[in-house]
Amino acid sequence: MSRGALWVASDTYPLRNIARTSMREIVPDYAKAKAEFVKKLVLQLFLVFAGLGLMSASTFIGFLLLIVGAGLIARGYQRLQKVLNAPTLYVLQITTSGSPQTALTSDDKGLMDKIFHQLMEAMENPEIQFRYEMPTYNINGDSIYQFGDHNTGQVIG
């Protein structure tokens, strides 16, 4: 924030053009992740037990089913842990009087509240200046890159 404008990467948002700001939370859906893991686990365990059952008839096919089933279980467990360890993200959405919109994202609620209040103060007093560096987040496979020097970051993707 400087010279009466919000700088987000290479984008500039003059304070007089900001029509709306709002705070949102992105909470990981833990219940959905657990349900999907259990649903897939049943099918994957079927593969493992089918592999064990086929070991006497065909060692290669039984072993192959066993390895594929175990690999799928491991991958599913890894994905479940990724969701269970994901933090709640806080999003500051900024809409201008035109069509451009941007969002700043962090897992630090206090920081996002601070930025929000400083932005509101800057809209009343354009001489206020502040700067924050924001990290990069990956949400449901979409990377949100926030980058730049002397700015608060930009959501891409």
N, C-alpha and C positions, 0 to 999 in steps of 0.2 A: 504494500500500500504506500504509494507516494505520489506527489503532485496531483492530488485529487482524483486518482484513478487506482483501481485494483489491477495489479499485474499478475497474470497467471500464465507462466511460461512466456510465450511470445504474444499472447493475447492481452489486450488492454480493455478494461471495463470502466469507463468514466462513471464516477459516483452518481452523477445526475441522471444516468441512463439505467441505473439499477431499479427495477420495478418491484422486485420481491426477493426476499431471502427466507429460507426455511431450514429447519433442522430435521433430520430423519435418522432412524436407526435401522441398520441392516443386521438382523439377528439370525444366526445360522439355524436352520431347521433340524435340530437334533433328532426329534421324533421321526421325521421322514427318513433321515439317514439311517437310523437304527432299523426302521421297518424295511427299507430297501435291502439292507445288509442281511437281515434274517430271511427275507423272501428269496434272495439269491443264494444264501447259504444252504437252503434246503435242496436246491437243484445241484449245487456244487458237491454237497455231501453224497447225493445220489451218484454222481460221477465217481467219487472216491470209492464208495461201496461197490459200485459196478466193476470198477477196476480190480478191487480185491477179490470179487467173485469170479472174475474172468482169469485171474492169475493161474488157476489150475488148468484151464483150457488153452489159453494162449498167454504166455508170460509177457510177450511184447505188447500186445493190445491192453492187457490188464495193467501193466506198468505205465503205459502211455496215458490211460484214463486216470490212473492214480496221480500221476505227475500233473496233468492238466487240471484236475480237480483241486489239488493242493495249491497249485499256482493261482488259480482263480480265487480260492479262499484267502490266500495271503494278500492278493491285490485288493480284494473287497475289504479286508480288515484295514489295510493301509488307507484306503479312501475313507472308511468310517472314522479312523483316528484323525485324519485331516479335518473333517467336519467337526468332530468333537473338540478338537483343540483350536478351532477357529474362533477369534475374538468377535464380539459384537462391534460393528463399525458404526461410526457416527458421521453423517454426511451433512455438509452445509451446502445447500443448493442455492445458486444465485441466478436469477432470471432478469434479463434486461428488457427495456421497453420494446426492443426489436425481437428477433427470434433467437439470438444466441443465449445459450444457457451453459453454465459450468457447475462443477461440484468439487468440493474439497472433502477428502475422506481421511479419517484417522480412527484408531482404536482408543484414543485418549479423549474421553468425553470432556474433561476439564479444558483441554487445549481447544477443542472445537467450540465450546461455550465462550472461551476467551476471545477466539477469532471472531465469532459471531458478534459479541458485544463491542469489540474494537471496530468492526466494520460498521455497526450502527452508529458509534460515536464519530467515525470518520465521515459518515454521510451528513452529520450535523456540523462537523468541523473538518473540512477538507485538508487542513494543514497537518493533521495527524499522520504519522508514518509508522509502519511496523513491517516486520519480515518474519516468515516462517518457512522452514524446509519440511516437505511432506514426504513420507515413504511411499513405496509402491505396494499395492495390494492385488491379490488374485482372488476374484469372486466368481465361483461357479465356472471356472475355466477361462473367464475373461480377465485379462490383465488390465489393471488400472495403473497407468504410469503417471506419477506426479514428479515433475522434474523442474530444473531450471535454477537460475541464480537470481537472488533478490526477489523471490516470488513465493507464492504458496502452493503451486502445483496445478496440474491440469488433468482431468479425467479423459482418457482416450479409449475408444473401443466399445 
